[in-house]
């Protein structure tokens, strides 16, 4: 298992968009993403902050149904 990366909310959003998620709405700094073709994937809310705390990033990765390694592959 690889180490959890230190990334911003914008980088997390780009990685999830590579997975197929699209931004459907925004309220303040929080951006709501939804997967249009797979209804089984739950919507994900990502704050557009400079850095995401480790617990929040783990929750986002878990909600997307990914492992840390799979998510790290989306970043590169």
N, C-alpha and C positions, 0 to 999 in steps of 0.2 A: 504494500500500500504506500503510495507516495504521500508526501507532505502536502497539506492544504495550502494552496497558493494565496498570496496576499494580493487582492485585486480590488478595483473600484466597481461600483454598481454598473457603470457604463460598460466595462469589460465583461461583466457577468451577463448583461443584456445581449451583447454581441454574440457571446458564446451560445446562449439559449436560442438566438435567432438562427444560428447555424444548424441547430437541432430542429428547426421548423416553427418555433414559437414566433408570434407576431404581437406587437404592442397594440392593445385595444383601447386603453385609456390611461390617463395620467391625472393624479390629484396631488398637487404640490410636487414633492420630489419622488413620489412613489409611482412607479410605472407598472401597470398590470399587463401581463403577457398571457396569451392563450394559444393553444395549439389548434389550428383550424381543422385539420383533417383527422385528428385522433381525439375523440371525445373522452377516452379513458384517462388521458393526461389532464391533471387538474390545473387550473389557472395558477400562475405564480406572480407574486408581487415582489418587485425588486426596488429598493430605495436607490436613488441615483446619488450616492455618497462617494466621497473620495476613496475611502477604504471600507470594506465590509468586515464586520467582526466575524471571528471564526465560527461561532455558533450559528449565526444567521446564514453564513455561506453554506455551512453543512445542511441546514434546513432547506435552503433553496436547491441544493444538489439532490437531496433526498426527495423533495417534492417533484423534481424533474424525472425521478426514477433512474438516476445515474450513480455511478461510483465516483470517488474522487479522481481516480485515474482516467475514467472516461471523460469527466469534465475538464481535466487538465489537457487532454488531447484536443478538445474543442477550442482551447485558448491559443494553441499554436497554429 
